């Protein structure tokens, strides 16, 4: 370790702040926040570091810098700003950092309202940004259907209007504008519309509705029923838009909501901005994991980043789990029941759907990467030393001990390898004894693979609970393979995953891809076993019918079935056909047996 770095580590403050790691070329490697700088930074230099990426990064550090702040929240803000400014190699960054559209209410006399991606600090009002442009366009179209606003870029100052400098344009004649340029609409009336529009954009429809109802009643009282009907239609448009955007209790006002899901490689965070019971903004993003960050760490980063991105100043934030960070004057709530709990669950659902969408895209565009991710996930969840690139699954099939078969199916890179499937007929077991059958089949399978020098699987899946698993383990121990191959059992009723010498089963998420692959291996072994069991039972029935013929033995029956394939065709065959296969004497016996009946 660099002597100057070692000295720095000994003199670190125990205050909240931000730390920065640099390499030998003075390149910034990583920016982090800490409630206690000394404890946090020293944890990186322990011998038992989690994850190889952290070890690689720590090996590059030659110096560090720290900045002390007043609170952990201030540290989080500073860290976020430094990451955005310097983009260190080992920091989590929001993947999608493009410019999003805003709805602008221009700072001018008779303000225009339009969509823009450029935020100019000229006193104009900007609402957004919108993660997708379509919802913003729908909102603007709704506003334009309800209110007649100017679209020209003329300087409509009171002096210019008074001088009569402007003439109404086509927009006035087709009734899309009230003509403020010729003083045909007062500034007070126009500003009243703009005030109502602000409410619509923020999710508050009360002023807009009140304005339209007053206008409608005014027209109706003056016997202008056609104009009143037009305003009524606009009111219907507004109510339809509100109905489509109201998904929670309207009493939930001015709240930010975060939902999250994650896997080995990335986290997916969804954000809702709720005003007056309306989701007025929804945004979901993917955050790559660099140093095996926890969900708590990532959500803390995303919370600050997204609230800054969407200029949110809500005093209440709903979360799926507790965070250690505290934001001044903001309540961080993890709801347990009710409408708030349901809206957090909706946010989480959005995050999960976004993840599935991304995974499907990867599967199409880069199937190898998709496979690698699943294999890595399986390795971790099943506590394996290596990825399960080669999986073998076993299942027994019999009816009350008759015609027993054991199926072995093989999956490579998560996909069936049907050419490698095998069927075993138990030799040492009589009757229905699943445990003994599994013990025999596992021994025979891997004894032969060892003798023939074949590549062994990384994972063996046994269809059954503790009993079948224990029997299989006995065989692996006899062969000296126990501990060299991961073996698990899967019990169908609750989809419990059993490990040898562990009484507590593993329960995987029902939507987990690892569980889906295990289920597919189990189901394929069952299907393959049942198929061969039925064939064997059918052949057994056929043979028993042929065995009733006096003087006909096993070899004769096998020869007939190999040539004619079924008892039905044997029955229907002519004497000449049977003579060609068996000769005259045996052919005559068989032909007379079926025809005399």
C-alpha positions in Angstrom: 0.0 0.0 0.0 1.2 3.5 -0.8 2.6 5.1 2.4 0.7 8.4 1.9 -2.5 6.4 1.5 -1.8 4.4 4.6 -1.3 7.6 6.5 -4.6 9.0 5.2 -6.4 6.0 6.3 -5.1 6.5 9.9 -6.3 10.1 10.0 -9.8 9.8 8.5 -12.5 11.8 10.3 -15.6 10.1 11.8 -18.0 12.6 10.3 -20.5 12.3 7.5 -19.1 13.1 4.1 -18.0 12.1 0.6 -14.8 10.1 -0.3 -13.1 9.9 -3.7 -10.6 7.3 -4.8 -7.9 8.0 -7.4 -5.5 5.7 -9.3 -1.8 6.2 -10.2 -2.8 8.3 -13.2 -4.9 10.6 -11.0 -8.0 9.3 -12.6 -11.1 9.3 -10.4 -12.2 5.7 -9.8 -15.1 6.0 -7.4 -17.1 8.5 -5.4 -19.0 7.3 -2.3 -20.9 8.8 0.6 -20.7 7.8 4.3 -22.4 8.5 7.5 -19.0 7.8 9.1 -16.1 8.4 6.7 -13.6 6.5 8.8 -15.7 3.3 9.2 -16.8 3.3 5.6 -13.5 3.9 3.9 -11.6 1.4 6.2 -14.1 -1.3 5.3 -12.7 -1.3 1.7 -9.2 -2.2 3.0 -10.3 -5.3 5.0 -8.9 -8.6 3.9 -12.4 -10.1 3.5 -13.7 -8.0 0.7 -17.0 -9.0 -1.0 -16.7 -9.5 -4.7 -13.8 -9.5 -7.2 -14.7 -6.1 -8.7 -14.2 -4.4 -5.4 -10.8 -6.1 -5.0 -9.7 -5.0 -8.4 -10.8 -1.4 -7.7 -9.1 -1.3 -4.3 -5.9 -2.6 -5.9 -5.8 0.5 -8.1 -6.3 3.1 -5.3 -3.2 5.2 -4.6 -4.8 8.2 -2.9 -8.2 9.4 -1.6 -9.9 12.7 -0.9 -12.7 13.4 1.5 -15.2 16.2 2.0 -17.0 16.6 5.3 -20.7 17.8 5.2 -23.4 18.4 7.8 -25.6 15.4 7.3 -25.8 12.1 5.4 -28.4 13.7 3.2 -26.0 16.4 2.2 -23.4 13.7 1.5 -25.9 11.9 -0.8 -26.6 15.1 -2.7 -22.8 15.9 -3.1 -22.0 12.4 -4.1 -24.8 12.5 -6.7 -23.5 15.8 -8.2 -19.9 14.5 -8.3 -20.9 11.3 -10.1 -22.9 13.2 -12.7 -20.0 15.6 -13.2 -17.1 13.2 -13.4 -18.7 9.8 -14.2 -16.2 7.6 -12.3 -15.6 4.2 -13.8 -16.8 2.2 -10.8 -19.9 4.2 -9.9 -23.5 3.3 -10.6 -25.0 5.6 -13.3 -28.5 5.9 -14.6 -28.3 4.1 -18.0 -30.7 6.4 -19.8 -29.4 9.9 -19.4 -30.8 11.6 -22.6 -32.7 14.9 -22.6 -36.4 14.4 -21.9 -39.2 16.7 -23.1 -40.8 19.4 -20.9 -44.1 21.3 -21.1 -43.2 25.0 -21.2 -45.5 27.9 -20.2 -43.6 30.8 -21.8 -42.8 33.9 -19.7 -44.6 36.4 -21.9 -47.8 38.4 -22.3 -50.5 35.9 -23.3 -48.2 32.9 -22.7 -47.8 30.2 -25.3 -47.8 26.5 -24.1 -45.6 24.0 -26.0 -43.3 21.0 -25.8 -39.5 21.5 -25.6 -36.3 19.7 -24.8 -34.4 22.9 -24.1 -34.8 24.4 -20.7 -34.0 28.2 -20.8 -33.7 30.2 -17.6 -35.8 33.1 -18.7 -38.5 33.0 -16.1 -40.7 30.5 -18.1 -42.4 27.6 -16.3 -41.3 24.1 -17.1 -43.2 21.0 -16.1 -41.6 17.6 -16.5 -39.5 16.1 -17.7 -41.6 13.4 -19.3 -39.9 10.0 -19.6 -41.9 9.3 -22.8 -43.0 12.0 -25.3 -46.4 10.4 -26.1 -48.1 11.2 -22.7 -46.9 14.8 -22.9 -48.3 15.1 -26.4 -51.7 13.6 -25.3 -51.8 16.1 -22.4 -51.1 19.1 -24.7 -53.7 17.9 -27.2 -56.2 17.6 -24.4 -55.5 21.2 -23.3 -55.8 22.5 -26.9 -59.2 20.7 -27.3 -60.4 22.5 -24.1 -58.8 26.0 -24.4 -58.2 28.3 -27.3 -54.7 29.5 -27.0 -52.4 31.5 -29.3 -49.6 29.7 -31.1 -47.9 32.7 -32.8 -44.7 34.1 -31.5 -45.7 37.8 -31.7 -44.8 40.2 -29.0 -48.3 40.8 -27.5 -47.4 43.6 -25.2 -50.3 46.0 -24.2 -48.6 48.8 -26.1 -48.2 46.9 -29.3 -51.8 45.7 -29.1 -53.1 49.2 -28.4 -51.2 50.5 -31.5 -53.1 48.0 -33.6 -49.9 46.5 -35.1 -51.3 43.0 -35.6 -54.2 41.4 -37.4 -55.9 38.1 -36.6 -54.6 35.1 -38.5 -56.1 31.8 -39.8 -56.1 30.3 -36.3 -58.7 32.9 -35.2 -60.9 32.2 -38.3 -60.9 28.4 -37.7 -61.8 29.1 -34.0 -58.5 27.9 -32.5 -57.7 31.3 -31.0 -59.7 34.1 -29.4 -57.7 36.9 -31.1 -55.7 38.6 -28.2 -53.5 40.2 -30.8 -56.5 42.5 -31.8 -57.6 42.8 -28.1 -60.5 40.5 -28.8 -59.7 38.6 -25.6 -58.8 40.3 -22.4 -55.6 39.4 -20.5 -57.6 38.6 -17.4 -59.6 35.9 -19.3 -56.5 34.5 -20.9 -54.6 34.3 -17.6 -57.6 32.5 -16.0 -57.2 29.8 -18.6 -53.5 29.6 -18.1 -54.1 29.2 -14.3 -56.5 26.3 -14.9 -54.0 24.7 -17.3 -51.3 24.8 -14.7 -53.6 22.8 -12.5 -54.3 20.2 -15.2 -50.6 19.7 -15.8 -50.0 19.3 -12.0 -52.9 16.9 -11.8 -55.4 19.3 -10.2 -58.5 19.4 -12.3 -60.7 21.5 -10.0 -60.0 25.0 -11.4 -60.3 23.7 -15.0 -63.7 22.1 -14.3 -64.9 25.1 -12.4 -63.9 27.4 -15.3 -65.6 25.3 -17.9 -68.8 24.8 -15.9 -69.1 28.6 -15.3 -68.6 29.2 -19.1 -71.2 26.6 -19.9 -73.8 28.0 -17.5 -73.0 31.5 -18.8 -73.7 30.5 -22.4 -76.8 28.6 -21.5 -78.2 31.5 -19.5 -77.7 33.7 -22.6 -79.5 31.1 -24.7 -76.3 30.2 -26.6 -77.0 26.5 -26.4 -74.7 25.5 -29.3 -71.7 27.2 -27.6 -72.8 25.6 -24.2 -72.8 22.2 -25.9 -69.3 22.8 -27.3 -68.1 23.6 -23.8 -69.9 20.5 -22.4 -67.9 18.4 -24.9 -64.7 20.0 -23.7 -65.6 19.2 -20.1 -66.2 15.6 -21.1 -62.8 15.4 -22.7 -61.2 16.7 -19.5 -63.1 14.2 -17.3 -62.1 11.4 -19.7 -58.5 12.4 -19.4 -58.7 12.6 -15.6 -60.4 9.1 -15.4 -57.6 7.6 -17.4 -54.9 9.1 -15.1 -56.6 8.6 -11.7 -55.4 5.2 -10.4 -55.3 5.9 -6.6 -57.4 7.5 -3.9 -57.8 11.2 -4.9 -57.0 12.1 -1.2 -53.4 11.0 -1.8 -51.9 14.3 -2.8 -48.4 15.5 -3.7 -46.6 12.2 -3.2 -43.6 10.6 -4.8 -43.6 6.8 -5.1 -40.7 4.4 -5.8 -40.8 0.8 -6.7 -37.8 -1.5 -7.4 -36.7 -5.0 -8.5 -33.2 -6.3 -9.1 -31.1 -9.2 -10.3 -27.4 -10.1 -10.3 -26.5 -7.6 -13.0 -28.8 -4.6 -12.5 -31.6 -2.9 -10.6 -34.8 -1.5 -12.1 -36.4 1.5 -10.4 -39.8 3.0 -11.2 -40.9 6.5 -10.1 -44.5 7.9 -9.9 -45.3 11.5 -9.3 -48.8 11.7 -7.8 -50.9 14.9 -7.5 -54.5 14.9 -6.4 -54.8 11.1 -6.8 -53.4 11.3 -10.4 -50.2 9.8 -11.7 -48.9 12.7 -13.7 -45.5 11.3 -14.4 -44.1 7.8 -14.6 -40.4 6.9 -15.2 -38.5 3.6 -15.1 -34.8 3.1 -15.5 -32.2 0.4 -15.4 -29.2 0.8 -13.1 -26.2 -1.4 -13.7 -24.5 -2.9 -10.7 -20.8 -2.2 -10.6 -19.6 -3.3 -7.2 -22.4 -5.7 -6.1 -24.3 -2.8 -4.5 -27.3 -3.6 -2.3 -30.8 -2.6 -3.2 -30.8 -0.1 -0.4 -27.6 1.6 -1.8 -29.0 1.8 -5.3 -32.5 3.1 -4.3 -30.8 5.8 -2.2 -28.9 6.9 -5.2 -31.9 6.7 -7.5 -34.1 8.6 -5.0 -32.0 11.7 -5.2 -31.1 11.4 -8.9 -34.7 11.0 -10.0 -36.2 13.6 -7.7 -33.6 16.1 -9.0 -34.3 15.0 -12.7 -38.0 15.6 -12.3 -37.7 18.7 -10.1 -39.8 17.1 -7.4 -40.3 18.9 -4.1 -42.9 16.5 -2.6 -42.8 16.3 1.2 -43.8 12.7 1.3 -42.1 9.7 -0.5 -43.5 6.2 -0.5 -40.9 3.4 -0.6 -40.9 -0.5 -0.8 -38.4 -0.8 2.1 -36.7 1.3 4.7 -33.6 3.4 3.8 -31.0 4.7 6.3 -30.9 8.1 4.6 -32.9 11.0 6.0 -34.1 13.9 3.8 -34.8 17.2 5.7 -38.5 18.1 5.8 -39.4 15.0 3.8 -41.2 11.9 5.2 -39.9 8.6 3.9 -42.7 6.1 4.4 -43.0 2.3 3.9 -46.7 1.7 3.8 -48.1 -1.5 5.2 -51.7 -1.5 4.1 -54.3 0.6 2.2 -54.1 2.7 -1.0 -50.6 3.8 -0.4 -49.4 0.2 -0.1 -51.2 -0.6 -3.3 -49.6 2.3 -5.3 -46.2 1.1 -4.1 -47.0 -2.4 -5.4 -48.1 -0.9 -8.7 -44.8 0.9 -8.9 -42.9 -2.3 -8.2 -45.0 -4.1 -10.8 -43.9 -1.5 -13.4 -40.3 -2.0 -12.4 -40.7 -5.8 -12.9 -42.4 -5.5 -16.2 -39.7 -3.1 -17.4 -37.1 -5.7 -16.4 -38.9 -8.5 -18.2 -39.1 -6.3 -21.3 -35.4 -5.6 -21.2 -34.5 -9.3 -20.7 -36.7 -10.3 -23.6 -34.9 -7.8 -25.8 -31.5 -9.2 -24.7 -32.7 -12.7 -25.4 -33.5 -11.7 -28.9 -30.5 -9.5 -29.7 -27.9 -11.4 -27.7 -29.0 -14.9 -26.7 -25.5 -15.8 -25.4 -25.6 -12.9 -22.9 -29.1 -14.0 -21.8 -27.9 -17.5 -21.2 -24.8 -16.3 -19.3 -27.0 -14.2 -17.0 -29.3 -17.1 -16.2 -26.4 -19.4 -15.5 -24.8 -16.9 -13.2 -28.1 -16.4 -11.3 -28.5 -20.2 -10.9 -25.0 -20.5 -9.6 -25.6 -18.0 -6.9 -29.1 -19.1 -5.9 -28.2 -22.8 -5.7 -24.9 -22.1 -3.8 -22.8 -23.7 -6.5 -19.1 -23.4 -7.0 -19.5 -23.2 -10.8 -22.3 -22.4 -13.3 -24.7 -25.3 -14.1 -24.0 -25.5 -17.8 -24.7 -29.2 -17.8 -27.8 -30.3 -15.8 -29.2 -33.8 -15.5 -32.7 -34.6 -14.1 -34.1 -37.9 -12.9 -37.6 -39.2 -12.4 -39.1 -42.7 -11.7 -42.3 -43.9 -13.4 -44.3 -47.1 -12.6 -47.8 -48.2 -11.7 -47.9 -50.2 -8.5 -44.4 -51.4 -9.3 -45.2 -52.8 -12.7 -43.1 -51.9 -15.8 -40.8 -49.5 -13.9 -38.6 -47.1 -15.8 -36.3 -44.2 -14.7 -35.7 -41.3 -17.0 -32.6 -39.2 -17.2 -32.9 -35.9 -19.2 -30.0 -33.6 -20.0 -30.0 -29.8 -20.3 -27.0 -27.8 -21.7 -26.9 -24.0 -21.2 -30.5 -24.2 -20.0 -31.9 -26.0 -23.1 -32.8 -29.7 -23.6 -30.2 -31.9 -25.2 -32.5 -34.7 -26.3 -29.8 -36.8 -28.0 -28.3 -37.3 -24.5 -31.6 -38.5 -22.8 -31.4 -42.0 -21.3 -33.9 -44.6 -20.0 -33.0 -47.0 -17.3 -34.8 -50.3 -16.4 -34.1 -51.1 -12.8 -32.3 -54.5 -12.4 -31.9 -54.9 -8.6 -35.2 -53.5 -7.4 -38.5 -55.3 -7.2 -41.9 -53.5 -6.7 -42.5 -49.8 -6.2 -39.5 -48.6 -4.2 -38.6 -45.1 -5.4 -35.7 -44.7 -3.0 -33.9 -47.9 -4.0 -34.6 -47.3 -7.7 -33.1 -43.9 -7.6 -30.1 -45.2 -5.7 -29.5 -47.9 -8.4 -30.0 -45.5 -11.4 -27.8 -42.8 -10.1 -25.0 -45.3 -9.4 -25.3 -46.9 -12.9 -25.5 -43.5 -14.7 -22.3 -42.0 -13.2 -20.4 -45.3 -12.9 -20.7 -45.6 -16.7 -19.8 -42.0 -17.3 -16.7 -42.3 -15.1 -15.7 -45.6 -16.9 -16.1 -44.0 -20.3 -14.4 -40.7 -19.4 -17.5 -38.6 -20.2 -17.9 -35.0 -18.9 -19.9 -35.0 -15.7 -22.8 -32.6 -15.0 -22.4 -29.6 -12.7 -25.9 -30.1 -11.3 -28.1 -33.2 -10.7 -31.8 -32.6 -10.1 -33.9 -35.3 -8.4 -37.7 -35.3 -8.7 -38.7 -35.8 -5.1 -38.0 -34.8 -1.5 -35.5 -35.8 1.1 -35.9 -39.5 0.7 -35.0 -39.7 -3.0 -32.2 -37.1 -2.5 -30.6 -39.1 0.3 -30.7 -42.3 -1.8 -29.0 -40.5 -4.7 -26.4 -39.1 -2.3 -25.5 -42.6 -1.2 -24.5 -43.5 -4.8 -22.5 -40.4 -5.3 -20.6 -41.1 -2.1 -19.8 -44.7 -3.3 -18.5 -43.3 -6.5 -16.4 -40.6 -4.8 -18.4 -37.8 -6.5 -20.2 -36.4 -3.5 -19.1 -32.8 -3.1 -17.8 -32.6 -6.7 -21.3 -32.4 -8.2 -24.1 -30.2 -6.8 -27.2 -32.3 -6.2 -30.7 -31.1 -5.2 -34.2 -32.4 -4.9 -37.4 -30.6 -5.9 -40.7 -31.4 -4.2 -43.6 -30.6 -6.4 -46.3 -29.6 -3.9 -44.6 -26.4 -2.7 -41.7 -26.3 -5.2 -39.3 -26.8 -2.3 -35.6 -27.2 -3.2 -33.8 -29.6 -0.9 -30.0 -29.7 -0.3 -28.2 -32.8 1.1 -27.7 -32.6 4.9 -29.9 -29.5 5.2 -33.3 -29.9 6.8 -34.5 -26.4 5.7 -35.6 -26.2 2.1 -35.0 -23.3 -0.2 -38.0 -21.5 -1.6 -37.4 -19.6 -4.8 -39.4 -16.7 -6.1 -42.2 -18.1 -8.3 -41.2 -15.9 -11.2 -37.5 -16.8 -10.8 -35.8 -18.0 -14.0 -33.8 -20.4 -11.9 -37.0 -22.0 -10.6 -38.5 -22.1 -14.1 -35.5 -24.0 -15.5 -35.6 -26.5 -12.6 -39.3 -27.0 -13.1 -38.7 -27.5 -16.8 -36.0 -30.1 -16.2 -38.3 -31.9 -13.7 -41.3 -31.8 -16.0 -39.2 -33.0 -19.0 -37.9 -35.9 -16.9 -41.4 -36.8 -15.9 -42.8 -36.6 -19.5 -39.9 -38.6 -20.9 -40.3 -41.3 -18.2 -44.1 -41.6 -18.5 -43.8 -41.9 -22.3 -41.4 -44.8 -22.0 -43.4 -46.4 -19.2 -46.5 -46.4 -21.3 -44.6 -47.9 -24.3 -43.2 -50.6 -22.1 -46.6 -51.3 -20.5 -48.2 -51.5 -24.0 -45.5 -53.8 -25.3 -46.0 -55.9 -22.2 -49.7 -56.2 -22.9 -49.1 -57.0 -26.5 -46.5 -59.7 -25.7 -48.8 -61.3 -23.1 -51.5 -61.8 -25.8 -49.0 -63.4 -28.2 -47.5 -65.5 -25.4 -50.9 -67.2 -25.2 -50.3 -69.0 -28.5 -49.0 -72.5 -27.8 -45.4 -73.1 -29.1 -44.6 -69.4 -29.7 -41.6 -68.2 -27.7 -40.0 -64.8 -26.9 -37.8 -64.7 -30.0 -40.7 -65.4 -32.3 -42.7 -62.6 -30.8 -39.8 -60.1 -31.0 -39.3 -61.1 -34.7 -43.0 -60.6 -35.5 -43.2 -57.3 -33.8 -40.0 -56.0 -35.4 -41.4 -56.8 -38.9 -45.2 -56.1 -38.5 -45.0 -53.5 -35.6 -48.3 -54.4 -33.9 -50.6 -57.3 -32.9 -53.4 -55.8 -35.1 -51.2 -56.2 -38.2 -50.2 -59.7 -37.1 -53.8 -60.7 -36.8 -54.7 -59.2 -40.2 -51.7 -60.8 -42.0 -52.2 -63.5 -44.5 -50.7 -67.0 -44.1 -48.3 -66.3 -46.9 -47.0 -63.1 -45.2 -46.4 -65.0 -41.9 -44.7 -67.9 -43.8 -42.2 -65.4 -45.3 -41.3 -64.2 -41.8 -41.4 -67.4 -39.7 -41.6 -70.4 -42.0 -44.6 -72.7 -42.7 -45.1 -74.5 -39.4 -45.0 -71.6 -37.0 -46.9 -69.4 -39.4 -49.7 -71.9 -39.6 -49.9 -72.1 -35.8 -50.2 -68.3 -35.4 -52.6 -67.9 -38.4 -54.9 -70.6 -37.1 -54.9 -69.2 -33.5 -56.2 -65.8 -34.5 -58.5 -67.0 -37.3 -60.1 -69.8 -35.3 -61.0 -67.2 -32.7 
